[in-house]
């Protein structure tokens, strides 16, 4: 099969298309013939720091955390799927490839009304939002949610999920184009942080949950915005992983600070998320309350170009690689 390998730490140019053996499934896995793979910020972090993630034997690795496609082989103990099933799946790595082996319990059926290609935009984003906003953040219907980066892959699906489940939504974006995109879809209150101070505009809103991927000086601003018993959930620190906060704010308002990385979660946790997502979120696709937002697709061989686009942060929604 063809697969994109990170050959060494560096920029997008280190991504190379190579011939690679088709993976064999373990007893609890299935092999998916990949139709499309989603790009995520984590893919770039892995490329820039291969030493922390790479295969010791080969010195390379195949990035990619989510795919869609067709099951073509199953392990001996798999009973929840069949050969020929169309699925999308969360995977620990290996998505930039024509085939991938994955835990059968991390595969979900393609939501009704969603194309097989577009379904690759769902696993990493939906799983991340569910685990962080609804599981760790405990967002409830009627509460208020702020997402920084409202047009990112996670932001665009997270706003839809929270709105569909009964929350009031707010977001920050970095351009008028992105602001117009969310406003056109009636996805809550949108602030262009390059023109207006979100911490000033939202100071009287009493936000219940904030999903932050910025970090740095956003952290204290977030704490100041939170309602009594509010929850701040961090999933990245694109501005900085270092933050200085006033602990009195936390104590006075009885706040919760938490966060997570999805990739290192155990298989059991990912299975728990998959089950909750299929039960709670998948029906919202059928009722058209949620849809994947795909900005652009690239052929597998153009993975470097696709990652360059992601690094530019000019996109809205998800970027996909296709295996046609």
C-alpha positions as CSV (number, residue, x, y, z in Angstrom):
1,X,0.0,0.0,0.0
2,X,1.0,3.7,-0.3
3,X,1.4,5.7,2.9
4,X,2.8,9.0,4.0
5,X,5.8,8.7,6.4
6,X,7.3,11.3,8.6
7,X,10.9,10.6,7.7
8,X,12.5,13.0,10.3
9,X,11.5,15.9,12.4
10,X,10.9,19.1,10.4
11,X,8.6,21.0,8.2
12,X,6.0,19.6,5.7
13,X,8.8,18.6,3.3
14,X,9.7,15.6,5.6
15,X,6.4,13.9,4.6
16,X,7.2,11.3,2.0
17,X,4.9,8.8,0.1
18,X,6.3,5.3,0.5
19,X,5.4,1.7,-0.2
20,X,4.4,0.1,3.1
21,X,3.1,-3.4,4.0
22,X,-0.7,-3.6,4.6
23,X,-1.2,-4.1,8.3
24,X,-2.5,-7.3,9.8
25,X,-5.3,-7.1,12.4
26,X,-4.9,-8.3,15.9
27,X,-7.7,-10.5,17.3
28,X,-9.7,-7.5,18.4
29,X,-9.0,-5.3,15.4
30,X,-10.3,-4.7,11.9
31,X,-8.5,-3.5,8.8
32,X,-10.1,-0.6,7.0
33,X,-9.5,0.2,3.4
34,X,-9.2,4.0,3.8
35,X,-11.4,6.3,1.8
36,X,-10.3,9.5,3.5
37,X,-8.2,10.7,6.5
38,X,-8.6,13.8,8.6
39,X,-5.8,16.2,9.4
40,X,-5.3,17.4,13.0
41,X,-3.0,19.8,14.8
42,X,-1.5,16.8,16.6
43,X,-0.2,15.6,13.2
44,X,1.9,18.7,12.9
45,X,3.3,18.3,16.5
46,X,4.2,14.7,15.7
47,X,6.0,15.8,12.5
48,X,7.9,18.5,14.3
49,X,9.0,16.2,17.2
50,X,9.3,12.7,15.6
51,X,11.7,11.6,18.3
52,X,8.9,11.6,20.8
53,X,6.6,9.5,18.6
54,X,8.5,7.7,15.9
55,X,9.1,4.0,15.4
56,X,12.4,3.1,17.0
57,X,13.1,0.4,14.5
58,X,12.4,2.3,11.3
59,X,12.9,5.9,12.4
60,X,9.7,6.9,10.7
61,X,6.0,6.8,11.4
62,X,2.7,7.3,9.6
63,X,0.6,10.2,11.0
64,X,-3.2,10.4,11.1
65,X,-5.7,10.0,13.9
66,X,-9.0,9.5,12.1
67,X,-10.2,7.8,8.9
68,X,-13.3,6.6,7.0
69,X,-13.5,3.6,4.8
70,X,-14.6,0.0,4.4
71,X,-13.8,-3.0,6.6
72,X,-11.9,-5.5,4.5
73,X,-10.5,-7.9,7.2
74,X,-11.4,-8.7,10.8
75,X,-9.6,-10.2,13.8
76,X,-10.7,-13.6,15.2
77,X,-12.7,-12.2,18.1
78,X,-14.4,-9.3,16.4
79,X,-18.2,-9.7,16.5
80,X,-19.5,-6.1,16.3
81,X,-18.7,-5.5,12.6
82,X,-18.8,-7.4,9.3
83,X,-16.6,-7.4,6.1
84,X,-17.9,-4.6,3.9
85,X,-19.2,-2.3,6.7
86,X,-18.6,1.4,6.0
87,X,-17.2,3.0,9.1
88,X,-15.2,5.9,10.4
89,X,-12.7,5.4,13.2
90,X,-10.5,7.0,15.8
91,X,-6.9,5.6,15.5
92,X,-3.7,6.3,17.5
93,X,-1.7,6.8,14.3
94,X,-1.4,5.5,10.7
95,X,-4.3,7.3,9.0
96,X,-2.3,8.8,6.1
97,X,-2.4,5.4,4.4
98,X,-4.5,3.2,2.1
99,X,-5.1,0.7,4.8
100,X,-5.1,0.8,8.6
101,X,-5.7,-1.6,11.5
102,X,-7.9,-0.3,14.3
103,X,-9.6,-1.4,17.4
104,X,-13.1,-2.6,16.4
105,X,-14.7,-0.8,19.3
106,X,-13.3,2.5,18.0
107,X,-15.2,2.2,14.7
108,X,-18.6,3.8,14.2
109,X,-21.1,3.4,11.3
110,X,-21.2,6.3,8.9
111,X,-23.9,8.7,10.1
112,X,-27.0,8.7,7.9
113,X,-26.8,11.4,5.3
114,X,-23.0,11.8,5.5
115,X,-20.8,10.8,2.6
116,X,-18.0,8.3,3.2
117,X,-15.3,11.0,2.5
118,X,-16.9,13.6,4.8
119,X,-17.2,11.1,7.6
120,X,-13.4,11.2,8.0
121,X,-13.9,14.7,9.5
122,X,-15.8,13.3,12.5
123,X,-13.9,10.9,14.8
124,X,-11.1,13.1,16.3
125,X,-13.3,16.2,16.6
126,X,-16.4,14.7,17.9
127,X,-14.6,12.4,20.3
128,X,-12.5,15.4,21.6
129,X,-15.5,17.6,22.1
130,X,-17.5,14.9,23.8
131,X,-14.8,13.9,26.2
132,X,-13.7,17.4,27.1
133,X,-16.9,19.5,26.9
134,X,-19.5,17.0,28.0
135,X,-17.5,14.4,30.1
136,X,-14.8,16.5,31.8
137,X,-16.6,19.9,31.5
138,X,-20.0,18.5,32.4
139,X,-21.8,21.0,30.1
140,X,-25.6,20.8,30.7
141,X,-28.6,22.0,28.6
142,X,-29.2,25.6,29.4
143,X,-25.6,26.4,30.3
144,X,-23.2,28.7,28.3
145,X,-20.2,27.4,26.4
146,X,-17.3,29.5,24.9
147,X,-15.0,27.9,22.4
148,X,-11.8,29.7,21.4
149,X,-11.1,28.9,17.7
150,X,-14.7,28.6,16.6
151,X,-14.0,27.7,13.0
152,X,-11.3,25.1,13.7
153,X,-12.3,21.5,13.1
154,X,-13.0,21.0,16.8
155,X,-14.7,24.4,17.2
156,X,-17.0,24.1,14.2
157,X,-18.3,20.7,15.3
158,X,-18.3,21.6,19.0
159,X,-20.5,24.6,18.6
160,X,-23.0,22.6,16.6
161,X,-23.0,19.8,19.2
162,X,-23.6,22.2,22.1
163,X,-26.3,24.1,20.3
164,X,-28.1,20.9,19.4
165,X,-28.0,19.7,23.0
166,X,-29.5,22.9,24.3
167,X,-26.6,25.2,25.3
168,X,-26.0,28.9,24.6
169,X,-22.8,29.2,22.5
170,X,-20.0,31.8,22.1
171,X,-16.8,31.6,20.1
172,X,-13.7,33.6,19.1
173,X,-12.2,33.7,15.6
174,X,-9.4,35.6,13.9
175,X,-11.0,37.1,10.8
176,X,-14.2,38.7,9.5
177,X,-14.6,35.9,7.0
178,X,-14.6,33.3,9.8
179,X,-17.0,35.5,11.8
180,X,-19.4,35.7,8.8
181,X,-19.2,31.9,8.3
182,X,-20.4,31.2,11.9
183,X,-23.0,34.0,11.8
184,X,-24.5,32.7,8.6
185,X,-25.0,29.3,10.3
186,X,-26.5,31.0,13.4
187,X,-23.8,29.5,15.6
188,X,-24.1,31.8,18.6
189,X,-22.2,35.0,19.5
190,X,-19.0,35.3,17.5
191,X,-16.1,37.7,18.4
192,X,-13.2,38.6,16.1
193,X,-10.5,38.7,18.8
194,X,-8.2,40.7,16.5
195,X,-10.6,43.6,16.6
196,X,-12.4,43.3,19.9
197,X,-11.4,42.1,23.4
198,X,-13.5,39.0,24.1
199,X,-12.8,39.3,27.8
200,X,-14.5,42.8,27.8
201,X,-17.5,41.8,25.6
202,X,-18.3,38.7,27.6
203,X,-17.5,40.0,31.1
204,X,-21.2,39.9,32.1
205,X,-22.2,36.6,30.4
206,X,-21.2,34.3,33.3
207,X,-19.9,31.5,31.0
208,X,-20.3,28.0,32.5
209,X,-17.7,26.0,30.4
210,X,-14.8,27.3,28.2
211,X,-12.9,25.0,25.8
212,X,-9.5,26.6,25.2
213,X,-6.8,25.6,22.8
214,X,-4.8,28.9,23.1
215,X,-3.4,28.9,26.6
216,X,-0.9,31.6,27.7
217,X,-2.6,34.8,28.9
218,X,-6.0,33.6,27.8
219,X,-6.0,31.4,30.9
220,X,-6.7,34.2,33.4
221,X,-9.0,35.9,31.0
222,X,-11.0,32.7,30.8
223,X,-11.1,32.3,34.6
224,X,-12.4,35.9,34.9
225,X,-15.3,35.1,32.5
226,X,-16.4,31.9,34.2
227,X,-19.6,31.7,36.2
228,X,-19.6,30.4,39.8
229,X,-18.6,26.7,39.7
230,X,-17.5,27.2,36.0
231,X,-15.2,24.8,34.2
232,X,-12.1,25.7,32.1
233,X,-11.0,22.8,29.8
234,X,-7.7,23.1,28.0
235,X,-6.9,20.9,25.0
236,X,-3.8,22.8,23.6
237,X,-1.6,25.8,24.2
238,X,-1.0,27.2,20.7
239,X,0.0,30.5,22.2
240,X,1.8,29.2,25.2
241,X,1.8,26.2,27.5
242,X,2.8,28.5,30.4
243,X,0.2,30.5,32.2
244,X,0.1,32.7,35.3
245,X,-3.2,32.8,37.2
246,X,-4.7,34.4,40.2
247,X,-5.6,31.5,42.5
248,X,-8.0,33.7,44.4
249,X,-10.2,33.8,41.3
250,X,-10.4,30.0,41.4
251,X,-11.2,29.8,45.1
252,X,-13.6,32.7,45.1
253,X,-15.7,31.3,42.3
254,X,-15.1,27.6,43.1
255,X,-13.8,26.9,39.6
256,X,-12.6,23.7,38.0
257,X,-9.5,23.7,35.8
258,X,-9.0,20.5,33.7
259,X,-8.0,19.3,30.3
260,X,-6.8,16.3,28.4
261,X,-5.0,14.9,25.4
262,X,-7.1,12.4,23.5
263,X,-4.4,10.4,21.8
264,X,-2.8,8.9,25.0
265,X,-6.2,7.9,26.5
266,X,-6.6,4.1,27.0
267,X,-8.5,1.9,24.6
268,X,-11.2,1.5,27.3
269,X,-11.7,5.3,27.6
270,X,-11.9,5.6,23.8
271,X,-14.5,2.8,23.6
272,X,-16.5,4.6,26.3
273,X,-16.4,7.8,24.2
274,X,-17.4,5.9,21.1
275,X,-20.4,4.3,22.8
276,X,-21.6,7.7,24.2
277,X,-21.1,9.5,20.8
278,X,-23.0,6.8,18.9
279,X,-25.9,7.0,21.3
280,X,-26.1,10.8,21.8
281,X,-24.4,12.6,18.9
282,X,-25.0,10.3,15.9
283,X,-28.8,10.8,15.8
284,X,-28.1,14.6,15.5
285,X,-26.6,14.0,12.1
286,X,-29.7,12.1,11.0
287,X,-31.9,15.0,12.1
288,X,-29.6,17.5,10.3
289,X,-28.8,19.4,13.5
290,X,-25.1,18.7,12.9
291,X,-23.0,18.4,9.8
292,X,-19.3,18.0,9.1
293,X,-17.7,21.1,7.8
294,X,-15.0,20.2,5.2
295,X,-12.9,23.0,3.9
296,X,-10.7,21.2,1.3
297,X,-9.6,17.7,0.3
298,X,-6.2,16.8,-1.1
299,X,-4.9,13.5,-2.6
300,X,-2.7,11.4,-0.3
301,X,0.4,12.4,-2.2
302,X,-0.2,16.1,-1.4
303,X,-0.1,15.6,2.4
304,X,2.7,18.2,2.7
305,X,0.5,20.8,1.0
306,X,-2.4,19.9,3.2
307,X,-0.4,20.4,6.3
308,X,0.9,23.7,5.1
309,X,-2.7,24.9,4.8
310,X,-3.5,23.7,8.3
311,X,-0.4,25.6,9.6
312,X,-1.6,28.8,8.0
313,X,-4.8,28.7,10.1
314,X,-6.8,30.2,7.1
315,X,-9.1,27.2,6.8
316,X,-12.6,26.8,8.2
317,X,-13.5,23.4,9.4
318,X,-11.6,20.2,8.4
319,X,-8.9,19.4,5.9
320,X,-9.0,15.8,4.4
321,X,-6.7,13.5,2.5
322,X,-8.4,11.2,0.0
323,X,-7.1,7.8,-1.3
324,X,-8.7,7.8,-4.8
